[in-house]
Amino acid sequence: MGSRRSSPHSCPGGGTWVLGVDSGGSGLRVALAAVAPGVAAEVVQSVAFGEPVRTGAGGIDAGQLLERLVPAAEGLLGRAGAGGLAAVAVGAAGMATLGDELRARLPEALRRSLGVDRLALAADAVTAYAGALGQRPGAVVAAGTGMIALGTDLSTWRRADGWGHLLGDCGGGAWIGRAGLEAAMRAYDGRRGGSAALLARVEAVFGPPATLPGLLYPRADRPAVLASFAPEVARCAADDPVSAGILARAAGHIAEAAAAVCPPGDDREVALTGGLFAMGDPLLVPLRAELAEQLPYARPVSAAGDPLSGAVAVAAALATDTLRLPRQPGMLDTTPL
């Protein structure tokens, strides 16, 4: 790694440069942003890697992340004519349980290679929260293949679910897809609770139903394959009571997770973020009803931004000494402490 220790880290308009990083299951994204006094951070350039950072027995592979991040950051800085960085924020899937190597290696490695002294290492749910609600108290539900809810009163974080497709992620894409496939197989067997409509979609998407176990069980990406069937459940919901019931149960699970983490108080917001909500009304209509019943004091809102914009926002707050989100081991760690 080369050495870059530049100071001051100023950019045009009297502000500073910060870097936001989003490392998740779909790949690695890096954004360079300018932070001017009294103005929200503005992303000026970004780069994306389609392959996710490896996770092994030792957790998230810090070496591979650095091999991609440092050259990408140097390239962004060079193209922007930036002298250096005031802060970096990295949001990574699995940070809470698999991030020990990142926490051990990244601070010194980024200080040596990029000359940055202020670093935030966050769970991807935290950067999703920051992107969705900023630094206000409330709750965020992030739902795609999986599902996790995160809330804060700005003194501590509260988490619900996000335990993976075998132990939880209730209401997420893999959960919905698995429930839809089960209903199809019930119809195939002639058992109660089956759905002929979903059975027809299984035959169209996967082929003969009896071959489905062989297609699913050996797959390392089984959660993603299960989740790929969730849109079929949504498409059938208007005319199929079984499909509609699956989405109603999913809505109940999602609302339960949001209620478990949302702090009490007036005018709280619950932001919904993630690809699952692109299903639209088949899921959102029952979800709004469940949220109104389980969280009557909170208002559902669309997420203002995504996890990458959340990482940029955390970096900007760290650079300007305005970070209000709670520092909590495994959720949001900062250096210097």
Summary of the structure (lengths in Angstrom):
residues: 337
radius of gyration: 21.6
end to end distance: 25.2
largest distance: 71.6
contacts: 1240
relative contact order: 0.17
helix: 45%
strand: 23%
